[in-house]
Amino acid sequence: MAKPVLYSYWRSSCSWRVRIALNLKEIPYDIKAVSLIKGGGEQHCNEYREVNPMEQVPSLCIDGHTLIESLSIMHYLEETRPQRPLMPQDCMKRAKVREICEVISSGIQPLQNLIVLIYVGEEKKKEWAQHWIMRGFRAVEKLLSASAGKYCVGDEITLADCCLVPQVFNARRFHVDLRPFPIILRIDRELENHPAFRAAHPSAQPDCPPEVAK
Ligand SMILES: O=C(O)/C=C\C(=O)CC(=O)CC(=O)O
């Protein structure tokens, strides 16, 4: 089987989630960088629209197919590559993992992504992004107060952690005050030096601008 190819952008939190999952599962993959900003965004070109009709990253070519949507990709990896499980065994804990993934991937990230911020406009975009991230993080913090052990759900790393860490990076990028979210901060700190998370970090990506990578 050919090595999987991930269409990715260094600073895209959705690409980053999938990179973490691939790294944790030790699945070798190649990256095809798609610049979301060059020339108005390479994701909108005809060639890439054939790969991903949503004109977004990530997309993953794997097992002879192309998959889009980060959570759907991560669940496929979990189902087909059971090594280093990223979902708990227990059904209620699985539901808790999905809950946190949903809040982040549907309730926060889409509201502060590039296409929405362009639409909101330069003047309002920071306040807008902060509002939706804080609203979502209040919910995540509350959920974590019941589910967290060392990580988001219990003491094993799950897909919820793969979603949380990149969203914390985005929160910092928009200067959100994270002090009201001590559990989120603790889990982020716990994971920042994990090799799979470090290798997936924007600053470690081949398309990261050299002045940022330093
Ligand atoms: O470098 C840029 O400014 C462009 C795009 C992004 O950050 C990615 C997003 O749209 C946000 C996200 O993935 O959450």
The ligand as an SDF file (V2000), in Angstrom:
LIG
                    3D

 14 13  0  0  0  0  0  0  0  0999 V2000
   -2.4000   31.1960    8.6490 O   0  0  0  0  0  0  0  0  0  0  0  0
   -3.4870   31.7540    8.4670 C   0  0  0  0  0  0  0  0  0  0  0  0
   -3.6650   32.9100    8.8540 O   0  0  0  0  0  0  0  0  0  0  0  0
   -4.5590   31.0550    7.7460 C   0  0  0  0  0  0  0  0  0  0  0  0
   -5.3120   30.0170    8.1320 C   0  0  0  0  0  0  0  0  0  0  0  0
   -5.3000   29.4290    9.4450 C   0  0  0  0  0  0  0  0  0  0  0  0
   -4.6110   29.8660   10.3280 O   0  0  0  0  0  0  0  0  0  0  0  0
   -6.1360   28.2440    9.6770 C   0  0  0  0  0  0  0  0  0  0  0  0
   -7.4980   28.6030   10.1150 C   0  0  0  0  0  0  0  0  0  0  0  0
   -8.3380   28.9830    9.3380 O   0  0  0  0  0  0  0  0  0  0  0  0
   -7.7970   28.5160   11.5540 C   0  0  0  0  0  0  0  0  0  0  0  0
   -7.9310   27.1340   12.1060 C   0  0  0  0  0  0  0  0  0  0  0  0
   -7.5290   26.1460   11.5290 O   0  0  0  0  0  0  0  0  0  0  0  0
   -8.4770   27.0330   13.1880 O   0  0  0  0  0  0  0  0  0  0  0  0
  1  2  2  0
  2  3  1  0
  2  4  1  0
  4  5  2  0
  5  6  1  0
  6  7  2  0
  6  8  1  0
  8  9  1  0
  9 10  2  0
  9 11  1  0
 11 12  1  0
 12 13  2  0
 12 14  1  0
M  END
$$$$
